[in-house]
Amino acid sequence: MNVERWAAERVFVYRHPVDMRKAIDGLAALVVLELDRNPADRCLYVFTNRKRDKIKLLIWHLNGYWMLYKRLEKQRFKWPDWFDGDSLALTDEQLDYLLDGYDLNGMRPHKAVSFGRAF
């Protein structure tokens, strides 16, 4: 399978806890109703439950959805806290860190600074 064919264009993390009984249609509805986005836009959508011990990923691939599910046995996912609205865009690297259990809150890059003139 060619991974490049289904790689996500962008990654969006949904801010609020989700009932993990939701399947593909329920998560796709959240993307439309809460994020005002098209769930078949080749972006990856990330959801978690209230306890942050379960995570679901939703992405469109060619002619259908993939839904990946991970359940932690003892630890919790460290949810980012720098949301601007109901979702947060992550890089692929940040998603990998989140799924591996890293706390992204302490790994934020410096904010960009721009100057009108040097001196």
C-alpha positions in Angstrom: 0.0 0.0 0.0 1.3 3.4 -0.9 1.2 5.5 2.3 1.6 8.7 0.3 -1.7 8.2 -1.3 -3.6 8.5 1.9 -1.4 10.8 3.9 -3.4 13.6 5.6 -3.1 17.1 4.2 -3.6 18.6 7.6 -4.3 17.3 11.1 -7.1 18.8 13.3 -7.6 18.0 17.0 -11.1 18.5 18.3 -11.1 20.3 21.6 -14.0 18.8 23.5 -14.4 15.3 24.8 -16.4 12.9 22.6 -18.5 9.9 23.5 -16.3 7.0 22.2 -19.3 5.0 21.2 -19.5 7.4 18.2 -18.6 5.6 15.0 -17.6 7.0 11.6 -20.9 8.7 10.9 -21.1 10.4 14.3 -17.5 11.7 14.1 -18.1 12.9 10.6 -21.2 14.8 11.8 -19.1 16.5 14.5 -16.6 17.6 11.8 -19.4 19.1 9.8 -21.5 20.6 12.6 -18.9 21.7 15.1 -15.8 22.4 12.9 -17.7 23.5 9.8 -15.4 21.4 7.7 -15.8 18.6 5.1 -14.9 15.3 6.7 -14.0 13.9 3.3 -11.4 16.6 2.6 -8.4 14.3 3.2 -7.6 16.0 6.5 -7.1 13.8 9.7 -9.5 14.5 12.6 -8.5 13.6 16.1 -11.0 13.0 19.0 -10.6 11.9 22.6 -12.9 11.0 25.5 -13.3 12.8 28.8 -10.8 10.6 30.7 -8.3 11.1 27.8 -7.5 7.4 27.8 -9.0 6.8 24.3 -8.4 8.4 21.0 -10.0 8.1 17.6 -8.6 9.3 14.3 -10.8 9.8 11.2 -9.6 10.3 7.6 -11.1 9.9 4.2 -9.2 7.6 1.8 -10.2 7.4 -1.9 -13.7 5.9 -1.5 -14.3 5.6 2.2 -13.3 6.5 5.8 -10.5 5.0 7.9 -11.1 5.2 11.6 -8.2 4.3 13.9 -8.8 3.8 17.6 -6.3 3.6 20.5 -7.0 2.8 24.1 -4.4 3.3 26.8 -4.4 0.9 29.7 -2.9 3.1 32.4 -1.7 6.5 31.1 -3.6 9.5 29.6 -3.2 11.5 26.5 -1.9 15.0 27.2 -4.3 17.2 25.4 -2.9 20.6 24.1 -4.3 23.7 25.8 -3.6 26.4 23.2 -6.8 26.0 21.1 -8.2 28.9 19.2 -11.8 27.8 18.8 -13.0 24.2 18.7 -10.1 22.7 16.9 -6.3 23.0 16.7 -4.1 22.2 13.6 -1.1 20.1 14.4 1.9 19.1 12.3 2.5 15.4 11.6 5.3 15.4 14.0 3.1 16.9 16.8 0.5 14.3 16.2 3.2 11.6 16.5 4.3 13.1 19.8 0.6 13.3 21.1 0.0 9.6 20.2 3.3 8.6 21.9 2.2 10.3 25.1 4.3 13.5 25.1 2.9 16.7 26.6 2.6 19.2 23.7 2.0 22.0 26.1 5.6 22.2 27.0 6.8 21.7 23.4 5.4 24.8 21.8 7.6 26.6 19.4 8.5 30.2 20.0 6.1 32.8 18.6 7.2 34.5 15.4 8.4 38.0 15.8 8.5 40.6 13.0 10.1 44.0 13.0 9.2 47.0 10.8 12.9 47.8 10.8 16.1 46.4 12.4 17.1 49.4 14.5 
